[in-house]
Amino acid sequence: MSPNRNSKKNSGKSSSPLKTILHVIVTILITLAFLLIAVLGVIFILEKGPSETAKVLFVKSCDETSRMKWVPHIFLKDEEVKKILSSSDMAEVDNDVVSDSDKINVTETSQDIEILDVVGSSYKGKLMIVHDPSRVFCGTVESFGEFQGLVVQDIAARYDGVVGGVNGGDFIDMGNYSYTALPLGCVISNGEVVFNEYGYDEYYHIAGFTKDNKFFMGNVTLNDAIETYGIRDAVYTVHNTGPFLVMDGEALINEVPDSATYGGGKNPRTAIGQRADGAILLLVVDGRQADSLGATFKDLAYCMLEYGAVNACAMDGGTSSQMVYEGEVLNHPYSPTGPRKCPTAWLVK
């Protein structure tokens, strides 16, 4: 008789689908845990390590973002965070202090526009040089309010003959909510006050252009801005997020004793300024990226001086920082969703 042939059991039988899924989930959770530990380790070194400058830069960089203001508080007490922020805060000019328009002699009438690559020790960016200052003006969204604004490309599309521009002034941003169509302070466009938060007799920290195409910076009332200084276009800038960088050919950072920790964190930045011959400098610096960490306000001031700025002011930064030319975004906003929407922009006709 033939022997019975019992089929052999397969000892290598595949795991059930449920076990496979659980294995994948556990692996992902372990990986995320290790990543979290690594990130916390880096934060701990930055906040508790031996470098005071690194700690200040880290705290300031986080504080200038919309959704990472809480990070410095992980290993630092609230009192220490406040001390760091105040010790490297921006110095604001006094009321009625304005830039000297006599230092600008508008001789440039060329219609040329230059686009240059700008490289610093910790950042990369783009500089647009507009030789005719009369071509630069403040563009806005169609209406201001508690809703979303527009990216610079779309603000530019609202006006005929615009070839490019950069983002403008600050807007309402509370972290957990933001109204990118609602600017702060005031906005002047084409000689008209189109937004006025506090009244004509209150002081505003503004930057913009006079009717004779000179870049103006000052802490003035709206009445004086229009009647005394003849401002045609201007935006309000918060002094510790959009400070005056260069005034009358001098970097304002020279007034701060501890310049090593001056000027905010390393972040994306936007600035606007003017050379002595009248040419306008529009600068956008990328940040929060492996090849471009960003710039402090100190970096920004010296960069503008390097290219001849007599007067220069920072605009809103972070994801807002964007430069557009001939329909394309020239810089690299760090957000995967693209540039942030804004209420105002400096546009080039």
C-alpha positions in Angstrom: 0.0 0.0 0.0 1.1 3.4 -0.7 1.9 5.4 2.4 -0.5 8.2 3.4 0.8 11.6 2.3 -0.3 14.2 4.7 0.1 17.7 3.3 2.7 19.7 5.2 1.7 22.8 7.1 3.3 26.0 5.7 5.3 27.3 8.6 5.9 30.6 6.7 2.3 31.4 6.4 1.8 35.2 5.8 0.6 37.4 8.6 -2.9 38.5 8.6 -3.7 42.0 7.1 -4.6 43.3 10.5 -1.1 42.3 11.9 0.5 44.0 9.0 -1.4 47.2 9.5 -0.6 47.2 13.2 3.1 46.7 12.4 3.1 49.7 10.1 1.3 51.9 12.6 3.7 51.0 15.4 6.7 51.7 13.1 5.3 55.1 12.2 4.6 55.9 15.8 8.1 54.9 16.8 9.6 57.0 14.0 7.5 60.0 15.0 8.6 59.6 18.6 12.2 59.6 17.6 11.7 62.7 15.4 9.9 64.5 18.3 12.7 63.7 20.7 15.3 64.9 18.1 13.4 68.2 17.6 13.0 68.7 21.3 16.7 68.0 21.7 17.6 70.7 19.1 15.2 73.2 20.8 16.8 72.4 24.2 20.3 73.0 22.9 19.2 76.3 21.3 17.4 77.5 24.4 19.7 76.1 27.1 23.0 75.8 25.2 26.1 78.0 25.6 25.4 80.4 22.8 23.4 83.4 24.0 23.2 84.8 20.4 21.8 81.5 19.1 19.2 81.6 21.9 18.1 85.2 21.1 18.0 84.5 17.4 15.9 81.4 17.9 13.4 83.1 20.3 13.0 86.1 18.0 12.6 84.0 14.9 9.8 82.0 16.5 8.2 85.1 17.9 7.9 86.7 14.5 5.9 83.8 13.1 2.2 83.4 13.3 2.0 79.9 14.8 5.3 79.2 16.5 5.3 81.9 19.2 4.7 79.2 21.8 7.9 77.2 21.0 10.4 79.3 23.1 8.2 78.6 26.1 8.9 74.9 26.0 12.2 75.2 28.0 12.2 78.9 28.9 10.1 80.7 31.5 7.8 83.4 30.4 9.8 86.0 32.2 13.0 85.0 30.3 11.3 85.0 26.9 9.9 88.5 27.6 13.4 89.7 28.7 14.9 88.4 25.5 12.3 90.0 23.3 12.5 93.4 25.0 16.4 93.4 25.1 16.5 93.1 21.3 13.5 95.1 20.5 13.6 97.7 17.7 14.1 101.4 18.6 11.3 103.6 17.3 11.9 107.2 16.2 10.2 109.9 18.1 7.1 111.8 17.0 7.7 114.3 14.2 11.0 112.7 13.3 11.2 112.3 9.5 13.7 111.5 6.8 15.6 114.4 5.1 14.2 114.7 1.6 17.1 117.0 0.6 19.4 114.0 0.6 17.5 112.7 -2.5 18.0 114.3 -5.9 15.8 112.5 -8.3 17.9 112.4 -11.5 16.9 108.9 -12.7 14.4 109.0 -15.6 15.3 105.7 -17.2 12.5 103.2 -17.5 14.9 100.3 -16.9 14.3 97.7 -14.2 17.1 95.6 -12.9 16.7 92.2 -11.1 19.7 91.1 -9.1 20.5 88.1 -7.0 21.4 89.0 -3.5 23.4 86.7 -1.2 24.3 87.2 2.4 25.8 85.0 5.1 22.5 83.3 6.0 20.2 84.3 3.2 19.4 84.5 -0.5 17.1 87.0 -2.2 16.1 89.2 -5.1 16.6 92.9 -5.5 14.5 94.9 -8.0 16.0 98.3 -8.9 13.4 100.7 -10.4 15.3 103.7 -11.9 12.2 105.9 -12.2 10.6 106.4 -8.8 7.4 107.7 -10.2 6.6 104.2 -11.4 6.2 102.9 -7.8 2.9 103.2 -6.0 0.8 101.5 -3.3 -1.7 99.1 -4.7 -4.5 97.6 -2.5 -7.2 95.0 -2.4 -10.5 96.1 -3.7 -11.9 96.6 -0.2 -10.5 96.3 3.4 -12.2 94.1 6.0 -12.2 91.0 8.2 -11.5 88.5 5.4 -8.7 87.3 3.1 -6.7 89.6 0.9 -4.8 88.9 -2.3 -1.3 87.7 -3.2 0.8 90.4 -4.9 0.2 88.9 -8.3 -3.5 89.4 -7.9 -3.2 92.9 -6.4 -1.1 93.8 -9.5 -3.7 92.4 -11.8 -6.2 95.0 -10.5 -4.2 97.8 -12.2 -3.4 98.4 -15.8 0.2 98.4 -16.9 1.8 96.9 -13.7 4.9 94.9 -14.4 5.8 93.8 -10.9 6.1 94.6 -7.2 6.5 93.3 -3.6 4.3 93.0 -0.6 3.5 96.0 1.5 2.6 96.8 5.1 1.3 94.9 8.2 -2.2 93.5 8.7 -4.2 91.9 11.5 -2.6 88.6 12.5 -3.3 87.1 15.9 -1.9 83.7 15.1 -5.1 81.7 15.7 -6.8 84.0 13.2 -5.8 86.6 10.7 -7.5 89.1 8.4 -5.1 89.6 5.5 -7.4 92.2 3.9 -7.4 94.4 7.0 -4.2 96.6 7.3 -2.9 98.2 10.5 -2.8 101.9 11.0 -3.4 103.7 7.7 -3.0 103.4 4.0 -2.5 106.2 1.5 -2.9 105.5 -2.2 -2.6 108.1 -5.0 -2.8 111.0 -2.5 -5.9 109.7 -0.8 -6.2 108.2 2.6 -8.0 104.9 1.9 -7.7 103.4 5.3 -7.5 105.3 8.7 -7.7 103.3 11.9 -7.1 106.0 14.5 -7.9 109.4 13.1 -6.1 112.3 11.3 -4.5 113.8 14.4 -2.9 110.5 15.7 0.7 109.6 15.0 1.5 106.9 12.5 4.8 105.1 11.7 4.6 105.3 7.9 6.8 104.8 4.9 6.0 105.8 1.4 6.4 108.4 -1.3 6.0 112.2 -1.6 4.4 113.7 -4.7 7.9 114.6 -5.9 8.7 110.9 -5.8 11.0 110.9 -2.8 10.9 108.0 -0.4 9.6 109.2 2.9 9.8 107.7 6.4 8.5 109.3 9.6 6.4 109.2 12.7 3.7 111.8 11.8 0.0 112.5 11.9 -2.1 111.9 8.9 -2.8 115.6 8.6 0.9 116.4 8.4 1.5 113.5 6.0 -1.0 114.9 3.5 -0.8 118.6 4.1 2.8 119.2 5.2 4.8 116.5 3.5 2.6 115.8 0.5 2.5 112.1 0.8 1.0 110.4 -2.3 1.4 106.7 -1.3 2.2 105.2 2.1 1.7 102.2 4.4 1.8 101.9 8.2 4.6 99.7 9.6 4.8 98.4 13.1 8.2 99.4 14.4 9.3 96.0 15.8 8.1 94.1 12.7 8.6 96.6 9.9 11.1 99.1 11.3 12.9 101.9 9.7 16.3 100.4 8.6 18.2 103.3 7.1 17.6 107.0 7.6 19.5 109.8 5.9 22.2 107.4 4.9 22.8 105.9 8.4 21.7 102.5 9.6 19.5 103.0 12.6 21.0 99.9 14.3 24.0 102.0 15.2 21.9 103.4 18.1 21.6 100.0 19.7 24.4 99.0 22.1 24.2 95.2 21.7 24.2 94.9 18.0 25.1 91.2 18.1 21.5 90.3 19.1 19.8 93.2 17.5 17.3 93.1 14.7 14.9 90.2 15.2 15.4 86.6 14.1 16.4 85.0 10.9 13.3 85.2 8.8 12.0 86.0 5.3 12.0 89.8 4.8 10.9 92.5 2.5 12.3 96.0 2.4 11.9 99.2 0.2 14.3 102.1 -0.1 15.7 104.8 -2.3 19.2 105.7 -3.5 20.4 109.3 -3.7 19.7 109.5 -7.4 16.1 108.5 -6.9 16.2 104.8 -7.9 14.0 102.6 -5.8 15.3 99.4 -4.2 12.8 96.6 -3.6 14.3 93.7 -1.7 12.9 90.3 -0.8 14.9 87.8 1.2 13.9 84.1 1.4 14.0 82.3 4.8 13.1 79.2 6.8 14.8 77.1 4.2 17.9 74.9 4.2 19.7 77.1 1.7 18.4 80.4 3.1 17.7 80.7 6.8 16.6 84.3 6.5 17.8 87.7 7.5 17.6 89.9 10.7 16.7 93.5 10.4 20.4 94.3 10.9 21.2 92.1 7.9 18.5 93.9 5.9 19.8 97.4 6.8 23.3 96.6 5.8 22.2 95.0 2.6 20.2 98.1 1.6 23.2 100.3 2.5 25.4 98.1 0.3 23.2 98.9 -2.7 23.2 102.6 -2.0 20.0 103.2 0.1 19.7 106.7 1.7 16.4 105.7 3.3 15.0 102.2 3.7 12.2 100.5 5.7 11.2 96.9 6.3 7.7 95.8 5.3 5.8 92.8 6.5 7.9 89.6 6.3 7.5 85.9 6.8 5.2 84.1 4.3 4.1 87.6 3.1 7.5 88.2 1.5 7.1 88.0 -2.2 8.4 89.6 -5.4 6.6 89.4 -8.6 7.8 90.4 -12.1 6.1 89.9 -15.4 3.5 87.5 -13.9 6.0 85.3 -12.0 7.0 85.0 -8.4 10.8 85.5 -8.4 11.6 84.5 -4.9 10.8 81.2 -3.0 8.2 81.7 -0.3 8.8 79.0 2.3 5.1 78.0 2.5 4.2 75.0 0.4 0.9 76.7 -0.4 2.6 79.7 -1.9 2.8 83.4 -0.9 0.5 84.8 1.8 -2.4 87.0 0.9 -1.9 90.7 1.8 -3.9 94.0 1.9 -1.3 96.2 0.2 1.6 96.0 -2.2 4.3 98.2 -3.7 3.7 98.0 -7.4 5.7 99.1 -10.4 3.9 100.7 -13.4 
